[in-house]
Amino acid sequence: MLLIEEYAEQNKISRAQIYRKISQGELFSVIREGRTYIIEKDELKEQPESIRKEIKKLAEITLDRMILRASKGLLKDETGNGLDWGDKADAIRKINKIALQYEYAGLPLKSGYSLKSLYRKINNPDAIERRPRVDKHEIRNEVLKNGAMDKLRYLASLVFTKHAKKNTSQICKLILYYAKQEESYSELTQVPFITLYKSLNSDFAKSGFKSLHQYLNHYNKFYNNMPVVQGVFTDNIKFMDHFIIDDRKADVYKVKLYNKRTGKDEEKQVTIWSCIEAKTMKVLSVMLKTESFTAEDLILLVAKAFAQYGMPRISIMADNGLARSERFQQFIDRLWLRTKHPLHIDFSKAYTPTNKATIELMHGLWKNEFDSYFPNFVSPDKINDSRHQDLSLTPVKADYYFQEYKERFLNYIDTYYQQIDRTRVIDGVREQISIEKYFNNLWASWEKIEISNTDLRFAMGIEKITKLKMAGIKLFGDVFLPMQAISLPLIDRPVKIFYNPNNLNEIDVYALDTMIDGIENKTYNKNDLIVTMYNQRTNPNKYEDVKRLRKQYLKSAKGLVTYLAELQEANKEIMNKLLPTHLPRNEEEIAKRANSEEQIRASIEDVKLKALYDEPLQLEEANITEETNNEDFQLDIDNEEFEKELKKYESKKEKQLQKLIKRQK
């Protein structure tokens, strides 16, 4: 496994050749800490499983993308020239051949790359993404399938909310305990505990029982989770056929930028990315940065233009820079999948700026009409064109900050650049007309190719995994709420949200996996749109909307509560038999315990009586005097007195015995 630079030098081939071999399945690559490593077929078996899985996953993504582009007729031929790869049969054979290369290398890919499957996928791009099994959420246990599930659900609904915590395991144990005693429910004992647990848990998720349990047992949490008001608080180019995107370094020798970390000013180069309408040179969107641009920045730039002006009829024209990135091409592919509008990227050949002459002309205008007025103006011809106020070839340092340059530039674009009359040849006639007027004249008769905000957000693919809450979804400090209350079975479920950083008024919520709403009887498959939510901060009717949502959530929860209460009341006897606090008496155990207690009591009584009967003996011994000279023992009291003392003892013994009996009772 070698770094791509080392592999290219060692084998005397270019990076382009390496990437071509990778795309054909002749070489493999992995990325570690931002660096690309090359692996040959012979080395593949020696690699750890983690790397093999990564290569396999990347190969499947690449092949799926090739299938998608083949369906649009956009794959290159084997020489790399032109955009048309030939007929679909050629594309299918090539993709199948690449998939087989991985199999021969000991890395079999997932099914779906046979000739038959490829024909199906290319004719139907929607089939590329695998659909979940139809029976994914169906009951497969034979006992539960044949009616026992209804009994399980019935018993669980009686006691689920009675436990202070949402404890499915405990509910299953109670049901099994009850089923062993009741013959009509005995079939539940034949179901493995884990199957019982999973089936019940899945049923609860579909029925909104989690929210119901919280409503009944933890109303404070349910109440706090409800929504609240935040903060109290070009002549052969037709109009709109193409958009052109390109970057440019500002023709000024850096600008000042304050570094908050060091507390000092730094000098930075300004880079500008712009998107224009090819025929009129109208600037549709523009972005300035002092850091390197990424594919994400390019997506935001184009998305901003799409949101305001719609999509171009044919293509986006670009050079071989960031627009070549997989991330940006994925954005365009997702747009096509979602809108079915055949938009593609029209790449310019390297070092041939005439392929996008309009935007190069615009850059020249920016240089002559704007940058040339700055004291640190520079140009590719540093000696003859750049500003020199002395004999030094080094430009003077900027006396202005980046923010100041940005504000001036954007103002120039909005005013002078677009409003000044320029010489244009329109339909063979030379005219003096401003960019703004030219654009507006053509726009008046143009039918905008709309793209919905939802489709645009999905295509951008800027996502975040979160949970769907009654209180809404919080993003970048703002709270987003739906227009109508969300069904309770979907609350607290993990979802995926798509958002557009250019427009945070709305976000879209998609299913992360298959979700079933038992209340509304709906099923959301993976990547299905669940709801669009709106930014509360920009909502003028937020008070009314929040009030309405709270009422809807309470009404939904109370409806379930009423149903459950009626069910429990009608089946109170069974419910009580399920609850540990109302279980029937075990007479056998009670009898054993009573017998043991009686034996203990009798033993204690014997000990007490023995002690009492020993007392007279001690009394007699106390009244015996031993005569000296071995004479017979004689009592020192007469018979009458002895009888009197004996009666006192008998009376005392009887009283103590009665006290002992009362104490034992």
Secondary structure, 3 states (H helix, E strand, C coil): CEEHHHHHHHHCCCHHHHHHHHHCCCCEEEEECCEEEEECHHHHCCCCHHHHHHHHHHHHHHHHHHHHHHHCCCCCCCCCCCCCCCCHHHHHHHHHHHHHHHHHCCCCCCCCCCHHHHHHHHHCHHHCCCCCCCCCCCCCCHHHHHHHHHHHHHHHHHHHHHCCCCCHHHHHHHHHHHHHHCHHHHHHHHCCHHHHHHHHHHHHHHHCHHHHHHHHHCHHHHHHHCCCCCCCCCCCCCCCCEEEEEEEECCECCEEEEECCCCEEEEECCEEEEEEECCCCCEEEEEEECCCCCHHHHHHHHHHHHHHHCCCCCEEEECCCHHHCHHHHHHHHHHHHHHCCCCEEEECCCCCHHHHHHHHHHHHHHHHHCHHHCCCECCCCCCCCCCCCCCCCCCCCCCCEHHHHHHHHHHHHHHHHHHCEEEEEECCEEEEEEHHHHHHHHHCCCCCCCCCHHHHHHHHCCEEEEECCCCCEEECCEEEECCCCCCHHHCCCEEEEEEECCEEEEEEEEECCCEEECCCCEEECCCCEEEEEEEHHHCCCHHHHHHHHHHHHHHHHHHHHHHHHHHHHHCHHHHHHHCHHHCCCCHHHHHHHHHHHHHHHHHHHHHHHHHHHHHHHHHHHHCEECCCCCCCCEECCCHHHHHHHHHHHHHHHHHHHHHHHHHHC
